[in-house]
């Protein structure tokens, strides 16, 4: 029976994630830098808007601010897709990987919004249905990238993949979320001793963002290994 097969344990998933992360560390960091670079114009324009007193310049800055937000979303999403592509095509170079993210941008972005809306609608019924279907839909983006399954078909396929293993996926996902929460708590502690608006506050904020950039790929690799696990268990069906 299919359900008699067990998923890999958390320890195996963690060790496998660390191994893949180390193997592709340079490319992961380059992808993260693309996303981080998109923040530069956003922060510069925000700072300029804060001190501007001219109405005409203010209108121009608002237009530039909107453009910066669009660029931030665009390159942030492509950076995320790039990390999936690193796992899909591990021998491919960074430039080619990033170039290829353009072709899947709208499918990926659209599916992200679709799954977000569906989970939100389930959450309106109460938090529990939102959690249940959030787990069911958690591999939709992986199915798009690795199997070219699009839209609602990716959502349905993800649910089929998780069916029979919901508690196993939930437990491993909960572990990953707890690790992220613990990291967030630890990284936020210094802010207790820093005053907002000071130089040291700004320096540490930048340092915190850099640390998150370094560890973020782990939170893409870990679910990827769960996805591979379920595909293997279910025979790639």
Residue, then its C-alpha position, 0 to 999 in steps of 0.5 A: x500500500x502507498x501509505x505504508x511508505x514513509x517520508x524521510x525523517x526531519x534529520x535526513x531532510x535537514x542534512x540533505x538540505x545543507x548538502x545541496x545548499x553547500x553544493x550550490x552556495x555561490x549560485x544561491x547567493x548570486x540569485x539572492x543578490x539579484x533580489x536584494x539589488x532591487x531594494x536599492x532604488x526602493x530605499x533611495x527613493x523612499x529616503x528622498x521622498x521623506x525629505x522632499x518638500x517640492x510638489x512637482x518633485x514629489x509627483x515624480x518621486x511617487x511615480x518612481x516609487x511605484x516603478x521601484x515597487x514593481x521592479x522589486x516584485x519582478x526581480x524578487x520573483x525571478x530571484x525566487x524562481x532562479x533558486x528553484x531552477x538551481x535545483x532543477x538544473x544544477x549544472x547550468x551556469x548562473x547567467x543562463x539560469x537567471x535568463x530562463x526565469x523570465x519565461x516562467x515569471x507570469x506563470x509562477x507569479x500567477x500561481x503564487x497569487x492563485x494559491x494565496x487566494x485559495x488559502x485565504x478563502x479557506x481561512x475565511x471559513x476558520x483558521x483550520x481549513x486554511x492550514x489544512x489546504x495550505x499544506x495541500x497546496x504547498x507543492x504547487x510551485x514545485x510542480x510548475x517548475x519541475x513538471x510544468x503543471x500549471x494553474x489549478x492543475x498544479x494545485x490539484x496535483x499538489x493536493x493529490x501528492x500530499x493526500x495520505x501524507x498530510x500529517x507527515x508534511x504538516x509536521x515537517x513544515x511546522x518544524x521548518x516554520x519553527x526554525x524560521x521563527x526562532x531565527x527571526x527571534x534571535x536576529x531581532x533581539x539586538x533591536x531591543x538595545x538599539x534606537x530606531x533612526x540611529x546609525x547603528x540601527x540602520x547598520x544592524x538592519x542591513x546586517x539582518x537582511x544579509x543574514x536572511x539572504x544567506x539562510x533563505x535558500x534553505x527554506x526552498x531546498x527543504x520543501x523541495x526534498x519533501x516534494x522529491x520524497x513524495x514523488x518517489x513514494x507515489x511513483x511520480x504519478 
